[in-house]
Amino acid sequence: MGGRWKINMLSYLLNEGKLRYSELRKKLVGISERMLIAKLKELEQDNLITRIVYQQVPPKVEYELTVLGRSLEEILTLRDKWGEDNLPESML
């Protein structure tokens, strides 16, 4: 589960619930489409997220945390709190 993209994706899904592909892409500033697709597939293979496809035009795809993904809540919350507590004053 290394790398900044996966951790950030999991945090967004934890805090905001289901998110569409386009919403994740907007939130992850700097990520390429190729990288986003790859990381989403990896998280899905690791059973941390679920991909929900709606049969409509235009196609709609949403992602949400699985039960296993939700089990990371305490870890992700502690990570976010540590970051906030240790943010340099120049960034406040």
DSSP file (Angstrom, degrees, kcal/mol; ACC not computed):
  #  RESIDUE AA STRUCTURE BP1 BP2  ACC     N-H-->O    O-->H-N    N-H-->O    O-->H-N    TCO  KAPPA ALPHA  PHI   PSI    X-CA   Y-CA   Z-CA
    1    1 A M              0   0    0      0, 0.0     6,-0.1     0, 0.0    42,-0.0   0.000 360.0 360.0 360.0  27.8    0.0    0.0    0.0
    2    2 A G        +     0   0    0      4,-0.1     4,-0.3     5,-0.0     5,-0.1  -0.206 360.0  60.2 -76.2 169.6    3.0    2.3   -0.6
    3    3 A G  S  > S-     0   0    0      1,-0.1     4,-1.1     2,-0.1     5,-0.1   0.156  81.7 -97.1  91.8 151.5    3.0    5.5   -2.5
    4    4 A R  H  > S+     0   0    0      1,-0.2     4,-2.1     2,-0.2     5,-0.2   0.810 112.3  61.3 -74.7 -29.6    1.2    8.7   -2.1
    5    5 A W  H  > S+     0   0    0      2,-0.2     4,-2.6     1,-0.2     5,-0.2   0.937 104.1  45.8 -67.5 -46.9   -1.6    8.1   -4.6
    6    6 A K  H  > S+     0   0    0     -4,-0.3     4,-2.6     1,-0.2     5,-0.2   0.925 113.6  49.2 -63.4 -44.3   -3.1    5.0   -2.9
    7    7 A I  H  X S+     0   0    0     -4,-1.1     4,-2.2     1,-0.2    -1,-0.2   0.923 113.3  47.3 -61.2 -44.1   -3.1    6.5    0.5
    8    8 A N  H  X S+     0   0    0     -4,-2.1     4,-2.4     2,-0.2    -1,-0.2   0.896 110.9  51.6 -66.3 -39.5   -4.7    9.7   -0.7
    9    9 A M  H  X S+     0   0    0     -4,-2.6     4,-2.4     1,-0.2     5,-0.2   0.936 111.1  47.8 -60.5 -46.7   -7.4    7.8   -2.7
   10   10 A L  H  X S+     0   0    0     -4,-2.6     4,-2.3     1,-0.2    -2,-0.2   0.893 111.1  51.4 -62.4 -40.2   -8.2    5.7    0.4
   11   11 A S  H  X S+     0   0    0     -4,-2.2     4,-2.6     2,-0.2     5,-0.2   0.921 110.3  48.3 -64.0 -44.3   -8.4    8.9    2.5
   12   12 A Y  H  X S+     0   0    0     -4,-2.4     4,-2.5     1,-0.2     5,-0.3   0.921 113.4  47.3 -62.0 -43.5  -10.8   10.6    0.1
   13   13 A L  H  X S+     0   0    0     -4,-2.4     4,-1.5     1,-0.2    52,-0.2   0.864 112.8  50.0 -67.4 -34.9  -13.0    7.6   -0.1
   14   14 A L  H  < S+     0   0    0     -4,-2.3    -2,-0.2    -5,-0.2    -1,-0.2   0.929 118.2  37.5 -66.5 -45.5  -13.0    7.3    3.6
   15   15 A N  H  < S+     0   0    0     -4,-2.6    -2,-0.2    -5,-0.2    -1,-0.2   0.777 130.3  27.6 -80.0 -27.6  -13.9   10.9    4.2
   16   16 A E  H  < S-     0   0    0     -4,-2.5    -3,-0.2     1,-0.3     2,-0.2   0.491  92.5-141.5-117.3  -5.0  -16.3   11.4    1.3
   17   17 A G     <  +     0   0    0     -4,-1.5    -1,-0.3    -5,-0.3    -2,-0.1  -0.509  67.6  17.2  79.1-148.1  -17.8    8.0    0.6
   18   18 A K  S    S-     0   0    0     -2,-0.2     2,-0.4    46,-0.1    46,-0.2  -0.312  71.2-173.1 -60.4 137.4  -18.5    6.9   -3.0
   19   19 A L  E     -A   63   0A   0     44,-2.2    44,-2.6     4,-0.0     2,-0.1  -0.996  20.5-125.7-134.1 142.3  -16.6    8.9   -5.6
   20   20 A R  E  >  -A   62   0A   0     -2,-0.4     4,-2.2    42,-0.2     3,-0.2  -0.421  32.2-108.9 -76.7 158.8  -16.8    8.9   -9.3
   21   21 A Y  H  > S+     0   0    0     40,-1.3     4,-2.4     1,-0.2     5,-0.2   0.916 120.3  51.2 -53.1 -47.4  -13.7    8.4  -11.4
   22   22 A S  H  > S+     0   0    0      1,-0.2     4,-1.9    39,-0.2    -1,-0.2   0.841 107.5  53.2 -64.3 -33.7  -13.7   12.1  -12.5
   23   23 A E  H  > S+     0   0    0     -3,-0.2     4,-1.8     2,-0.2    -1,-0.2   0.915 109.8  47.7 -67.3 -42.9  -14.1   13.3   -8.9
   24   24 A L  H  X S+     0   0    0     -4,-2.2     4,-2.0     1,-0.2    -2,-0.2   0.918 109.7  53.6 -62.0 -43.0  -11.0   11.3   -7.8
   25   25 A R  H  < S+     0   0    0     -4,-2.4     6,-0.3     1,-0.2    -1,-0.2   0.892 108.9  48.7 -60.9 -40.7   -9.0   12.6  -10.8
   26   26 A K  H  < S+     0   0    0     -4,-1.9    -1,-0.2     1,-0.2    -2,-0.2   0.872 112.4  48.4 -66.4 -37.2   -9.8   16.2   -9.8
   27   27 A K  H  < S+     0   0    0     -4,-1.8     2,-1.5     1,-0.2    -2,-0.2   0.817 100.5  67.2 -73.8 -30.9   -8.8   15.7   -6.2
   28   28 A L  S >< S-     0   0    0     -4,-2.0     3,-2.0    -5,-0.1    -1,-0.2  -0.586  79.9-161.0 -94.3  74.7   -5.5   14.0   -7.0
   29   29 A V  T 3  S+     0   0    0     -2,-1.5     3,-0.1     1,-0.3    -3,-0.1  -0.338  72.2  18.5 -60.8 126.2   -3.7   16.9   -8.5
   30   30 A G  T 3  S+     0   0    0      1,-0.3     2,-0.3    -5,-0.1    -1,-0.3   0.290  88.7 128.8  99.0  -9.8   -0.8   15.8  -10.7
   31   31 A I    <   -     0   0    0     -3,-2.0    -1,-0.3    -6,-0.3     2,-0.2  -0.597  54.1-131.3 -81.8 139.9   -1.8   12.2  -11.2
   32   32 A S     >  -     0   0    0     -2,-0.3     4,-2.6     1,-0.1     5,-0.2  -0.496  19.8-116.7 -83.0 159.1   -1.8   11.0  -14.8
   33   33 A E  H  > S+     0   0    0      1,-0.2     4,-2.5     2,-0.2     5,-0.2   0.906 117.0  52.8 -61.5 -40.8   -4.8    9.1  -16.1
   34   34 A R  H  > S+     0   0    0      1,-0.2     4,-2.2     2,-0.2    -1,-0.2   0.916 110.9  46.1 -60.8 -44.8   -2.6    6.0  -16.6
   35   35 A M  H  > S+     0   0    0      2,-0.2     4,-2.7     1,-0.2     5,-0.2   0.909 111.5  52.0 -66.4 -42.2   -1.4    6.1  -13.0
   36   36 A L  H  X S+     0   0    0     -4,-2.6     4,-2.4     1,-0.2     5,-0.2   0.936 111.1  46.8 -60.2 -47.5   -4.9    6.7  -11.7
   37   37 A I  H  X S+     0   0    0     -4,-2.5     4,-2.2     1,-0.2    -1,-0.2   0.921 113.5  49.1 -60.1 -44.9   -6.3    3.7  -13.6
   38   38 A A  H  X S+     0   0    0     -4,-2.2     4,-2.1    -5,-0.2    -2,-0.2   0.920 112.8  46.1 -62.7 -45.1   -3.4    1.5  -12.4
   39   39 A K  H  X S+     0   0    0     -4,-2.7     4,-2.4     2,-0.2    -1,-0.2   0.878 111.2  52.1 -69.3 -37.0   -3.7    2.4   -8.8
   40   40 A L  H  X S+     0   0    0     -4,-2.4     4,-2.1    -5,-0.2    -1,-0.2   0.917 110.3  49.2 -63.3 -41.8   -7.4    1.9   -8.8
   41   41 A K  H  X S+     0   0    0     -4,-2.2     4,-2.7    -5,-0.2    -2,-0.2   0.906 110.8  50.3 -62.8 -41.6   -7.0   -1.5  -10.2
   42   42 A E  H  X S+     0   0    0     -4,-2.1     4,-2.0     2,-0.2    -2,-0.2   0.920 110.8  48.2 -64.0 -43.7   -4.4   -2.4   -7.6
   43   43 A L  H  <>S+     0   0    0     -4,-2.4     5,-2.7     1,-0.2     6,-1.0   0.872 112.5  49.8 -64.4 -35.8   -6.6   -1.3   -4.8
   44   44 A E  H ><5S+     0   0    0     -4,-2.1     3,-1.5     4,-0.2    -2,-0.2   0.915 110.1  49.6 -68.4 -42.4   -9.5   -3.3   -6.3
   45   45 A Q  H 3<5S+     0   0    0     -4,-2.7    -2,-0.2     1,-0.3    -1,-0.2   0.832 108.2  54.0 -64.8 -31.4   -7.3   -6.4   -6.6
   46   46 A D  T 3<5S-     0   0    0     -4,-2.0    -1,-0.3    -5,-0.2    -2,-0.2   0.418 114.8-121.0 -81.0   1.9   -6.2   -5.9   -2.9
   47   47 A N  T < 5S+     0   0    0     -3,-1.5    22,-0.4     2,-0.2    21,-0.3   0.802  81.7 118.1  61.8  32.9  -10.0   -5.9   -2.0
   48   48 A L  S   <S+     0   0    0     -5,-2.7    18,-1.9     1,-0.2     2,-0.3   0.697  75.5  26.9 -97.5 -24.8   -9.7   -2.4   -0.5
   49   49 A I  E     -B   65   0A   0     -6,-1.0     2,-0.4    16,-0.3    16,-0.2  -0.933  68.6-139.8-133.8 159.9  -12.1   -0.7   -2.9
   50   50 A T  E     -B   64   0A   0     14,-3.1    14,-1.8    -2,-0.3     2,-0.6  -0.956  12.4-142.4-118.1 138.4  -15.1   -1.8   -5.0
   51   51 A R  E     -B   63   0A   0     -2,-0.4     2,-0.6    12,-0.2    12,-0.2  -0.897  15.5-162.9-100.7 123.3  -15.8   -0.5   -8.5
   52   52 A I  E     -B   62   0A   0     10,-3.4    10,-2.6    -2,-0.6     2,-0.5  -0.935   2.2-164.3-112.0 119.9  -19.4    0.0   -9.2
   53   53 A V  E     -B   61   0A   0     -2,-0.6     2,-0.5     8,-0.2     8,-0.2  -0.906   4.5-155.7-107.9 125.2  -20.5    0.3  -12.9
   54   54 A Y  E     -B   60   0A   0      6,-3.0     2,-1.6    -2,-0.5     6,-1.1  -0.867  18.6-130.5 -99.2 128.9  -23.9    1.7  -13.7
   55   55 A Q        +     0   0    0     -2,-0.5     2,-0.3     4,-0.1    -2,-0.0  -0.606  65.6 108.0 -81.6  87.8  -25.3    0.6  -17.1
   56   56 A Q  S    S-     0   0    0     -2,-1.6     4,-0.1     4,-0.1    -2,-0.1  -0.935  70.8 -76.2-151.3 170.5  -26.3    4.0  -18.5
   57   57 A V  S    S+     0   0    0     -2,-0.3    -2,-0.0     2,-0.1     3,-0.0  -0.987 119.0  31.4-120.5 124.2  -25.2    6.5  -21.2
   58   58 A P  S    S-     0   0    0      0, 0.0    -1,-0.1     0, 0.0     0, 0.0   0.627 112.7-110.3 -71.1 159.5  -22.8    8.1  -20.6
   59   59 A P        -     0   0    0      0, 0.0     2,-0.4     0, 0.0    -4,-0.1  -0.227  30.5-155.4 -59.4 145.1  -21.2    5.4  -18.5
   60   60 A K  E     + B   0  54A   0     -6,-1.1    -6,-3.0    -4,-0.1     2,-0.4  -0.992  12.7 180.0-126.7 127.3  -21.0    6.0  -14.7
   61   61 A V  E     - B   0  53A   0     -2,-0.4   -40,-1.3    -8,-0.2     2,-0.3  -0.994   2.2-177.2-128.5 131.7  -18.4    4.4  -12.5
   62   62 A E  E     -AB  20  52A   0    -10,-2.6   -10,-3.4    -2,-0.4     2,-0.4  -0.903  11.4-150.2-124.7 156.1  -18.0    4.9   -8.8
   63   63 A Y  E     +AB  19  51A   0    -44,-2.6   -44,-2.2    -2,-0.3     2,-0.3  -0.964  17.9 170.3-124.9 143.3  -15.6    3.6   -6.2
   64   64 A E  E     - B   0  50A   0    -14,-1.8   -14,-3.1    -2,-0.4     2,-0.1  -0.977  37.2 -93.3-146.5 159.9  -16.1    3.0   -2.6
   65   65 A L  E     - B   0  49A   0     -2,-0.3   -16,-0.3   -52,-0.2     2,-0.1  -0.442  34.2-138.5 -72.0 144.3  -14.2    1.3    0.3
   66   66 A T     >  -     0   0    0    -18,-1.9     4,-2.5    -2,-0.1     5,-0.2  -0.320  37.1 -92.8 -85.0 179.3  -14.8   -2.3    1.1
   67   67 A V  H  > S+     0   0    0      2,-0.2     4,-1.2     1,-0.2   -19,-0.1   0.912 131.7  50.2 -60.2 -42.2  -15.1   -3.6    4.6
   68   68 A L  H  4 S+     0   0    0    -21,-0.3     3,-0.3     1,-0.2     4,-0.3   0.913 110.0  49.9 -63.1 -42.4  -11.4   -4.3    4.5
   69   69 A G  H >4 S+     0   0    0    -22,-0.4     3,-1.5     1,-0.2    -2,-0.2   0.892 107.7  53.8 -62.5 -40.3  -10.7   -0.8    3.2
   70   70 A R  H >< S+     0   0    0     -4,-2.5     3,-2.0     1,-0.3    -1,-0.2   0.764  93.6  71.6 -65.6 -24.9  -12.8    0.7    6.0
   71   71 A S  T 3< S+     0   0    0     -4,-1.2     3,-0.3    -3,-0.3     4,-0.3   0.653  88.7  63.8 -67.0 -12.2  -10.7   -1.3    8.5
   72   72 A L  T <> S+     0   0    0     -3,-1.5     4,-2.7    -4,-0.3     5,-0.3   0.405  72.3 104.1 -86.7   1.9   -7.9    1.2    7.7
   73   73 A E  H <> S+     0   0    0     -3,-2.0     4,-2.7     1,-0.2     5,-0.2   0.898  78.4  47.2 -54.0 -48.9   -9.9    4.1    9.1
   74   74 A E  H  > S+     0   0    0     -3,-0.3     4,-2.5    -4,-0.2    -1,-0.2   0.913 113.7  48.3 -62.3 -42.3   -8.0    4.5   12.3
   75   75 A I  H  > S+     0   0    0     -4,-0.3     4,-2.1     2,-0.2    -1,-0.2   0.933 114.4  45.2 -62.9 -46.6   -4.6    4.3   10.6
   76   76 A L  H  X S+     0   0    0     -4,-2.7     4,-2.3     2,-0.2    -2,-0.2   0.877 113.1  50.7 -66.7 -37.7   -5.7    6.9    8.0
   77   77 A T  H  X S+     0   0    0     -4,-2.7     4,-2.5    -5,-0.3    -1,-0.2   0.919 111.0  48.2 -65.9 -43.8   -7.2    9.2   10.6
   78   78 A L  H  X S+     0   0    0     -4,-2.5     4,-2.6    -5,-0.2    -2,-0.2   0.883 110.7  52.0 -63.8 -38.4   -4.0    9.0   12.7
   79   79 A R  H  X S+     0   0    0     -4,-2.1     4,-2.2     2,-0.2    -2,-0.2   0.930 111.1  46.8 -62.8 -45.5   -1.9    9.8    9.7
   80   80 A D  H  X S+     0   0    0     -4,-2.3     4,-2.3     2,-0.2    -2,-0.2   0.907 112.9  49.3 -63.9 -41.9   -4.0   12.8    8.8
   81   81 A K  H  X S+     0   0    0     -4,-2.5     4,-2.8     2,-0.2     5,-0.2   0.916 109.8  51.2 -64.4 -43.2   -3.9   14.0   12.4
   82   82 A W  H  X S+     0   0    0     -4,-2.6     4,-1.7     1,-0.2    -1,-0.2   0.921 110.2  50.1 -59.7 -43.8   -0.1   13.6   12.6
   83   83 A G  H  < S+     0   0    0     -4,-2.2     4,-0.2     1,-0.2    -2,-0.2   0.912 112.6  46.0 -61.2 -43.8    0.2   15.6    9.4
   84   84 A E  H >< S+     0   0    0     -4,-2.3     3,-0.9     1,-0.2    -2,-0.2   0.905 112.8  50.2 -65.3 -42.1   -2.0   18.4   10.7
   85   85 A D  H 3< S+     0   0    0     -4,-2.8    -1,-0.2     1,-0.2    -2,-0.2   0.783 117.7  39.7 -67.3 -27.1   -0.2   18.5   14.1
   86   86 A N  T 3< S+     0   0    0     -4,-1.7    -1,-0.2    -5,-0.2    -2,-0.2   0.192  79.9 131.9-111.7  15.9    3.2   18.7   12.4
   87   87 A L    <   -     0   0    0     -3,-0.9     5,-0.1    -4,-0.2    -3,-0.0  -0.514  66.8-107.8 -66.5 128.8    2.4   21.1    9.6
   88   88 A P    >   -     0   0    0      0, 0.0     3,-2.2     0, 0.0     4,-0.4  -0.287  22.5-120.8 -59.0 144.4    5.1   23.8    9.4
   89   89 A E  G >  S+     0   0    0      1,-0.3     3,-1.3     2,-0.2    -2,-0.1   0.796 110.9  66.7 -57.1 -29.7    3.8   27.2   10.6
   90   90 A S  G 3  S+     0   0    0      1,-0.3    -1,-0.3     2,-0.1    -3,-0.0   0.696 100.4  50.5 -66.0 -17.7    4.7   28.6    7.2
   91   91 A M  G <         0   0    0     -3,-2.2    -1,-0.3     1,-0.2    -2,-0.2   0.468 360.0 360.0 -98.9  -3.4    2.0   26.5    5.7
   92   92 A L    <         0   0    0     -3,-1.3    -1,-0.2    -4,-0.4    -2,-0.1   0.479 360.0 360.0 -77.1 360.0   -0.8   27.5    8.1
